[in-house]
């Protein structure tokens, strides 16, 4: 069975500082990994994904994420945080084996960026 | 990106009534749509996978007679909460799979309040 863990309920960072939101996963087969962002009372917006290729993937709004197979991690990063980045961030995994078609989400990490 | 429209965005109903939520993919054909439920300050819980022209696949613990899903066309899936009770109050989010790319495209969500 596939699973996603986001160990931090909340991450606080000052504007202009780098930010990291952690994610580890468990899936059989090759993983499809995703990050989504959710603003209050809204649906989720896709940020970036890793399917194959370079371990460092770049996405929307200056975010990037690094795939680390040995550590089964896919941490979200941004070199310089903005107050407008404050939101709820979800890591997600989609298996590629039969039966692993569905996307499973982590518990979410709330990011607060302080001015 | 692809656009998914979800309607209504919020609904209040009396206990015992049924509520239908529509999810439309506006600019792509979604052979598969997913329905999620999100409790306050919690992650998304996958309820069911909806495939066009066939019966939905429900996750363990989700009552299929309670949450009726119909995917009659490549652009429309509906979720009907039958005989709603206050414990069904939640934020329901649909998403479409465009196929091949992996990421999901989400509707804006529907907040259901059952009195």
Interface residues (C-beta under 8 A of the other chain):
Chain A: X32 X34 X36 X41 X42 X43 X44 X45 X46 X49 X51 X90 X94 X101 X102 X103 X104 X105 X106 X107 X108
Chain B: X1 X4 X6 X32 X34 X36 X42 X43 X44 X46 X49 X91 X93 X95 X102 X103 X104 X105 X106 X107 X108 X109 X111
